[in-house]
Amino acid sequence: MSTEAVATPPATDGSAPKQKSIGKEVFNTVKSYTAKPADVKPVWYVVDGSNLIVGRLAVKIANILMGKHRPTYTPHVACGDFVIVINADKVRFSGQLMSHETHPSFTRKMAVKEYQHYTGYPSGRKVVTGADVLKRKPTFILHEAVRRMLPKNKLQSVMLTRLKLFAGTDHPHQAQQPTELSLKD
Protein backbone atom coordinates (compact mmCIF):
# COMPACT_ATOMS: atom_id res chain seq x y z
CA MET A 1 0.00 0.00 0.00
CA SER A 2 1.19 3.41 -0.83
CA THR A 3 1.33 6.11 1.74
CA GLU A 4 0.36 8.81 -0.70
CA ALA A 5 -2.96 10.42 -0.14
CA VAL A 6 -5.44 10.17 -2.92
CA ALA A 7 -6.83 13.59 -3.87
CA THR A 8 -10.53 13.59 -3.44
CA PRO A 9 -12.63 16.25 -5.12
CA PRO A 10 -13.89 18.86 -2.71
CA ALA A 11 -17.47 18.59 -1.66
CA THR A 12 -19.63 21.08 -3.48
CA ASP A 13 -22.20 22.88 -1.46
CA GLY A 14 -23.22 25.12 -4.35
CA SER A 15 -20.85 27.97 -3.56
CA ALA A 16 -17.92 26.78 -5.68
CA PRO A 17 -18.17 27.36 -9.46
CA LYS A 18 -18.51 24.28 -11.62
CA GLN A 19 -15.91 23.45 -14.20
CA LYS A 20 -16.74 24.40 -17.77
CA SER A 21 -16.85 21.81 -20.48
CA ILE A 22 -14.74 22.15 -23.61
CA GLY A 23 -17.66 23.20 -25.82
CA LYS A 24 -18.78 26.03 -23.55
CA GLU A 25 -15.24 27.46 -23.40
CA VAL A 26 -15.26 27.89 -27.14
CA PHE A 27 -18.64 29.59 -27.13
CA ASN A 28 -17.63 31.92 -24.32
CA THR A 29 -14.63 33.21 -26.27
CA VAL A 30 -16.31 33.61 -29.68
CA LYS A 31 -18.49 36.68 -30.04
CA SER A 32 -20.88 37.04 -32.95
CA TYR A 33 -22.06 40.39 -34.20
CA THR A 34 -25.66 41.18 -35.07
CA ALA A 35 -26.36 44.48 -36.76
CA LYS A 36 -29.05 46.70 -35.30
CA PRO A 37 -31.12 49.00 -37.54
CA ALA A 38 -29.75 52.06 -35.73
CA ASP A 39 -26.15 50.97 -36.41
CA VAL A 40 -26.58 50.79 -40.19
CA LYS A 41 -25.25 53.79 -42.09
CA PRO A 42 -26.20 53.31 -45.77
CA VAL A 43 -23.93 54.48 -48.57
CA TRP A 44 -25.17 55.73 -51.95
CA TYR A 45 -23.79 54.19 -55.15
CA VAL A 46 -24.42 55.18 -58.76
CA VAL A 47 -24.18 52.61 -61.57
CA ASP A 48 -24.25 53.21 -65.30
CA GLY A 49 -26.38 50.42 -66.78
CA SER A 50 -25.75 51.09 -70.45
CA ASN A 51 -24.98 47.93 -72.43
CA LEU A 52 -24.85 45.70 -69.32
CA ILE A 53 -26.59 42.33 -69.22
CA VAL A 54 -29.76 42.41 -67.09
CA GLY A 55 -29.23 39.27 -65.01
CA ARG A 56 -25.60 39.92 -64.16
CA LEU A 57 -26.32 43.52 -63.22
CA ALA A 58 -29.36 42.50 -61.15
CA VAL A 59 -27.34 39.99 -59.09
CA LYS A 60 -24.78 42.62 -58.13
CA ILE A 61 -27.45 45.21 -57.33
CA ALA A 62 -29.46 42.72 -55.25
CA ASN A 63 -26.38 41.83 -53.19
CA ILE A 64 -25.72 45.52 -52.48
CA LEU A 65 -29.37 46.14 -51.55
CA MET A 66 -29.33 43.17 -49.14
CA GLY A 67 -25.99 44.21 -47.65
CA LYS A 68 -24.15 40.99 -48.48
CA HIS A 69 -21.10 42.98 -49.55
CA ARG A 70 -20.59 44.17 -45.95
CA PRO A 71 -18.91 42.18 -43.19
CA THR A 72 -21.76 43.16 -40.86
CA TYR A 73 -24.46 41.47 -42.98
CA THR A 74 -27.46 40.41 -40.92
CA PRO A 75 -30.33 38.64 -42.73
CA HIS A 76 -33.17 40.06 -40.63
CA VAL A 77 -32.00 43.71 -40.82
CA ALA A 78 -32.07 45.95 -43.87
CA CYS A 79 -28.35 46.68 -43.79
CA GLY A 80 -27.88 47.33 -47.50
CA ASP A 81 -27.01 50.48 -49.37
CA PHE A 82 -28.80 52.73 -51.86
CA VAL A 83 -28.22 52.08 -55.56
CA ILE A 84 -28.93 54.61 -58.31
CA VAL A 85 -28.95 53.14 -61.81
CA ILE A 86 -28.70 55.60 -64.67
CA ASN A 87 -29.33 54.50 -68.26
CA ALA A 88 -31.50 51.65 -66.97
CA ASP A 89 -33.33 51.65 -70.29
CA LYS A 90 -30.14 50.66 -72.14
CA VAL A 91 -29.62 47.31 -70.41
CA ARG A 92 -29.69 44.24 -72.59
CA PHE A 93 -30.26 40.52 -72.45
CA SER A 94 -27.59 38.06 -73.43
CA GLY A 95 -27.91 36.47 -76.83
CA GLN A 96 -27.63 37.26 -80.49
CA LEU A 97 -27.99 40.92 -81.46
CA MET A 98 -30.86 41.94 -83.73
CA SER A 99 -31.65 45.19 -85.48
CA HIS A 100 -34.17 47.43 -83.72
CA GLU A 101 -35.33 50.97 -84.45
CA THR A 102 -34.95 52.37 -80.91
CA HIS A 103 -32.76 50.03 -78.86
CA PRO A 104 -29.12 49.75 -80.06
CA SER A 105 -28.34 46.46 -78.29
CA PHE A 106 -31.60 44.61 -78.91
CA THR A 107 -31.23 40.82 -78.69
CA ARG A 108 -33.32 37.86 -79.72
CA LYS A 109 -34.04 36.99 -76.09
CA MET A 110 -35.61 40.42 -75.57
CA ALA A 111 -38.13 39.66 -78.33
CA VAL A 112 -38.90 36.20 -76.91
CA LYS A 113 -38.86 36.89 -73.14
CA GLU A 114 -42.38 37.11 -71.68
CA TYR A 115 -43.60 38.94 -68.60
CA GLN A 116 -46.97 37.89 -67.25
CA HIS A 117 -49.36 39.09 -64.60
CA TYR A 118 -52.85 38.17 -63.55
CA THR A 119 -55.63 40.74 -63.26
CA GLY A 120 -57.73 38.79 -60.78
CA TYR A 121 -60.62 38.20 -63.15
CA PRO A 122 -61.40 34.94 -64.97
CA SER A 123 -59.20 34.64 -68.06
CA GLY A 124 -57.21 37.57 -66.73
CA ARG A 125 -53.71 36.35 -67.53
CA LYS A 126 -51.81 39.03 -69.44
CA VAL A 127 -48.59 38.19 -71.27
CA VAL A 128 -46.32 40.90 -72.66
CA THR A 129 -43.01 40.44 -74.49
CA GLY A 130 -39.79 42.12 -73.37
CA ALA A 131 -39.80 44.40 -76.43
CA ASP A 132 -43.27 45.74 -75.53
CA VAL A 133 -42.27 46.25 -71.91
CA LEU A 134 -39.18 48.15 -73.05
CA LYS A 135 -41.39 50.56 -75.04
CA ARG A 136 -43.93 51.18 -72.25
CA LYS A 137 -41.80 51.11 -69.09
CA PRO A 138 -38.09 51.04 -69.92
CA THR A 139 -36.93 50.57 -66.31
CA PHE A 140 -39.38 47.74 -65.52
CA ILE A 141 -37.14 44.98 -66.88
CA LEU A 142 -34.29 45.74 -64.49
CA HIS A 143 -36.69 46.42 -61.59
CA GLU A 144 -38.34 43.01 -62.01
CA ALA A 145 -35.02 41.21 -62.29
CA VAL A 146 -33.78 42.78 -59.04
CA ARG A 147 -37.11 42.25 -57.26
CA ARG A 148 -37.12 38.55 -58.07
CA MET A 149 -33.59 38.15 -56.66
CA LEU A 150 -34.38 39.71 -53.29
CA PRO A 151 -35.67 37.62 -50.37
CA LYS A 152 -39.42 37.04 -50.31
CA ASN A 153 -40.16 38.63 -46.94
CA LYS A 154 -41.17 41.98 -45.46
CA LEU A 155 -37.70 43.44 -45.99
CA GLN A 156 -38.08 43.11 -49.75
CA SER A 157 -40.13 46.30 -50.03
CA VAL A 158 -37.66 48.17 -47.82
CA MET A 159 -34.79 47.03 -50.01
CA LEU A 160 -36.65 47.96 -53.20
CA THR A 161 -37.22 51.51 -51.97
CA ARG A 162 -33.43 51.85 -51.89
CA LEU A 163 -33.23 51.10 -55.62
CA LYS A 164 -33.53 54.20 -57.81
CA LEU A 165 -33.85 53.58 -61.57
CA PHE A 166 -33.63 56.32 -64.20
CA ALA A 167 -33.96 56.03 -67.97
CA GLY A 168 -31.54 58.86 -68.73
CA THR A 169 -28.20 60.03 -67.45
CA ASP A 170 -29.59 62.56 -64.96
CA HIS A 171 -30.81 61.78 -61.44
CA PRO A 172 -32.00 64.02 -58.59
CA HIS A 173 -29.77 62.48 -55.91
CA GLN A 174 -26.61 64.60 -56.19
CA ALA A 175 -27.17 65.86 -52.62
CA GLN A 176 -26.45 62.36 -51.27
CA GLN A 177 -23.01 62.43 -52.97
CA PRO A 178 -23.16 58.93 -54.49
CA THR A 179 -19.91 57.18 -55.30
CA GLU A 180 -19.33 55.69 -58.74
CA LEU A 181 -19.58 51.90 -58.74
CA SER A 182 -18.07 50.17 -61.76
CA LEU A 183 -19.70 46.78 -62.36
CA LYS A 184 -18.12 46.09 -65.76
CA ASP A 185 -15.89 43.05 -65.26
C-alpha positions in Angstrom: 0.0 0.0 0.0 1.2 3.4 -0.8 1.3 6.1 1.7 0.4 8.8 -0.7 -3.0 10.4 -0.1 -5.4 10.2 -2.9 -6.8 13.6 -3.9 -10.5 13.6 -3.4 -12.6 16.2 -5.1 -13.9 18.9 -2.7 -17.5 18.6 -1.7 -19.6 21.1 -3.5 -22.2 22.9 -1.5 -23.2 25.1 -4.4 -20.9 28.0 -3.6 -17.9 26.8 -5.7 -18.2 27.4 -9.5 -18.5 24.3 -11.6 -15.9 23.4 -14.2 -16.7 24.4 -17.8 -16.9 21.8 -20.5 -14.7 22.2 -23.6 -17.7 23.2 -25.8 -18.8 26.0 -23.6 -15.2 27.5 -23.4 -15.3 27.9 -27.1 -18.6 29.6 -27.1 -17.6 31.9 -24.3 -14.6 33.2 -26.3 -16.3 33.6 -29.7 -18.5 36.7 -30.0 -20.9 37.0 -32.9 -22.1 40.4 -34.2 -25.7 41.2 -35.1 -26.4 44.5 -36.8 -29.1 46.7 -35.3 -31.1 49.0 -37.5 -29.8 52.1 -35.7 -26.2 51.0 -36.4 -26.6 50.8 -40.2 -25.3 53.8 -42.1 -26.2 53.3 -45.8 -23.9 54.5 -48.6 -25.2 55.7 -51.9 -23.8 54.2 -55.1 -24.4 55.2 -58.8 -24.2 52.6 -61.6 -24.3 53.2 -65.3 -26.4 50.4 -66.8 -25.7 51.1 -70.4 -25.0 47.9 -72.4 -24.8 45.7 -69.3 -26.6 42.3 -69.2 -29.8 42.4 -67.1 -29.2 39.3 -65.0 -25.6 39.9 -64.2 -26.3 43.5 -63.2 -29.4 42.5 -61.1 -27.3 40.0 -59.1 -24.8 42.6 -58.1 -27.4 45.2 -57.3 -29.5 42.7 -55.2 -26.4 41.8 -53.2 -25.7 45.5 -52.5 -29.4 46.1 -51.5 -29.3 43.2 -49.1 -26.0 44.2 -47.7 -24.1 41.0 -48.5 -21.1 43.0 -49.6 -20.6 44.2 -46.0 -18.9 42.2 -43.2 -21.8 43.2 -40.9 -24.5 41.5 -43.0 -27.5 40.4 -40.9 -30.3 38.6 -42.7 -33.2 40.1 -40.6 -32.0 43.7 -40.8 -32.1 46.0 -43.9 -28.4 46.7 -43.8 -27.9 47.3 -47.5 -27.0 50.5 -49.4 -28.8 52.7 -51.9 -28.2 52.1 -55.6 -28.9 54.6 -58.3 -28.9 53.1 -61.8 -28.7 55.6 -64.7 -29.3 54.5 -68.3 -31.5 51.7 -67.0 -33.3 51.6 -70.3 -30.1 50.7 -72.1 -29.6 47.3 -70.4 -29.7 44.2 -72.6 -30.3 40.5 -72.5 -27.6 38.1 -73.4 -27.9 36.5 -76.8 -27.6 37.3 -80.5 -28.0 40.9 -81.5 -30.9 41.9 -83.7 -31.6 45.2 -85.5 -34.2 47.4 -83.7 -35.3 51.0 -84.5 -34.9 52.4 -80.9 -32.8 50.0 -78.9 -29.1 49.8 -80.1 -28.3 46.5 -78.3 -31.6 44.6 -78.9 -31.2 40.8 -78.7 -33.3 37.9 -79.7 -34.0 37.0 -76.1 -35.6 40.4 -75.6 -38.1 39.7 -78.3 -38.9 36.2 -76.9 -38.9 36.9 -73.1 -42.4 37.1 -71.7 -43.6 38.9 -68.6 -47.0 37.9 -67.2 -49.4 39.1 -64.6 -52.9 38.2 -63.5 -55.6 40.7 -63.3 -57.7 38.8 -60.8 -60.6 38.2 -63.1 -61.4 34.9 -65.0 -59.2 34.6 -68.1 -57.2 37.6 -66.7 -53.7 36.4 -67.5 -51.8 39.0 -69.4 -48.6 38.2 -71.3 -46.3 40.9 -72.7 -43.0 40.4 -74.5 -39.8 42.1 -73.4 -39.8 44.4 -76.4 -43.3 45.7 -75.5 -42.3 46.3 -71.9 -39.2 48.2 -73.1 -41.4 50.6 -75.0 -43.9 51.2 -72.2 -41.8 51.1 -69.1 -38.1 51.0 -69.9 -36.9 50.6 -66.3 -39.4 47.7 -65.5 -37.1 45.0 -66.9 -34.3 45.7 -64.5 -36.7 46.4 -61.6 -38.3 43.0 -62.0 -35.0 41.2 -62.3 -33.8 42.8 -59.0 -37.1 42.3 -57.3 -37.1 38.5 -58.1 -33.6 38.1 -56.7 -34.4 39.7 -53.3 -35.7 37.6 -50.4 -39.4 37.0 -50.3 -40.2 38.6 -46.9 -41.2 42.0 -45.5 -37.7 43.4 -46.0 -38.1 43.1 -49.8 -40.1 46.3 -50.0 -37.7 48.2 -47.8 -34.8 47.0 -50.0 -36.6 48.0 -53.2 -37.2 51.5 -52.0 -33.4 51.8 -51.9 -33.2 51.1 -55.6 -33.5 54.2 -57.8 -33.9 53.6 -61.6 -33.6 56.3 -64.2 -34.0 56.0 -68.0 -31.5 58.9 -68.7 -28.2 60.0 -67.4 -29.6 62.6 -65.0 -30.8 61.8 -61.4 -32.0 64.0 -58.6 -29.8 62.5 -55.9 -26.6 64.6 -56.2 -27.2 65.9 -52.6 -26.4 62.4 -51.3 -23.0 62.4 -53.0 -23.2 58.9 -54.5 -19.9 57.2 -55.3 -19.3 55.7 -58.7 -19.6 51.9 -58.7 -18.1 50.2 -61.8 -19.7 46.8 -62.4 -18.1 46.1 -65.8 -15.9 43.0 -65.3 
